[in-house]
Amino acid sequence: MSEHSKREAIERAVKAPVAETRELLQRDGELKPGLGRISGVIALSLGFLCLLAVLAFHFPQYLTTPDLRHKYSVDVLRQLLLVALLVAGGMSLGNLILNRQRNLNIVAFVLVIAATALGGSRVPVGEFPDHTPYLALDWFILDLLGSTLIFVVIEKLFPLYRGQAIFRKEWQTDLKHFAVNHFIVGLALLTVNFLLHHLFGWLVSSNFQQAVRDIPFLPQLLLCVLVADLAQYGTHRAYHEVPFLWRFHAVHHSVKTMDWLAGSRQHMLELIATRVCVLAPLYILGFSEAAMNGYILIVGFQAVFNHANVHLPWGPLKYLIVTPDFHHWHHASDDEAIDRNYAAHYAFIDYLFGTAVKSTKKFPERYGVVGDYMPDGFVRQQLFPFRRSKAPAESPE
């Protein structure tokens, strides 16, 4: 075989798997079982996350979150990484032996080999500085893996819309929002903390804060969530009623298919502004660390769950807490859903202020912004508020 022929053969062997994988990642729709594609996608996803995890082990001072690295067990993470490598490697190798989705599984297996060659679960972690700029790669990996395992299962067991594909239209855009929002968490928290201390520090009263911290945990947690939700309600309503602010919030409302990933679509400036407005009263009132941690767990779960493709018989609870049914109406573009259901945790806030949806229909008919004027793609959506547009001046939601 000539040198030219060898180069062509190598190029085909490399280009074909990469091209097929890239083409698959641009698709949407249901994956048919029995063809090796589902296991191939799982192997590819796990292989990619394993490679990222190995890089995080190599550069923990730059790729891991300080608050998290002090709380989780490195040994447990190593075991999880080893299991993920074995699962991804076993699935991809099995599909290659059975000649199913060969090109896709070649890429998955190469990722596993690369992660293993870089040290796998045995990468040594020594002493390193704790106060360095960082990308929250560990938080991205853990949250994506955990959210996928939990919420995809819930959506399949209790679907609102049966037959809705996991890889629905525009899932790629929302995954980019998910990733970027996680990677910039360090910068976002730094900005939020700076603004909180400089804008609201003068309102802090140590005696009043101590009185708040002395409240027993459960009532303090419920009060913390209530204060946060009242702040969220006011901020959220302003996003809808102030035309300039709506241009940022419209990014979040442009999702046309609701699932666990839909809530990730959000403009970065809205993300920071909302956190300042919601955390400011909590900072001023001085809730205990335990209550704040409880609130963070609740808001983290509800932010994902309430966008999920889930329907459950909530009974009277639907008038007390925000559920997926309640929040789906907020994202609907049906006439009766416009500017309704603002609360994030306590549904009774909307009933109290007269902004709860009143409809004879059980579920919304359509989602997204009225007029469907939002461009697709993460970068274009981040630039949208600053561009001239034919979008309505007022909120259509």
Helices and strands as residue ranges (DSSP letters): H 3-25, H 37-58, H 60-63, H 66-69, H 74-97, H 102-117, G 120-122, H 137-157, H 171-183, H 185-200, G 201-203, H 206-213, H 217-241, H 243-253, G 262-264, H 268-285, H 289-305, G 315-319, H 324-331, G 335-337, H 348-353, H 378-383, G 384-386
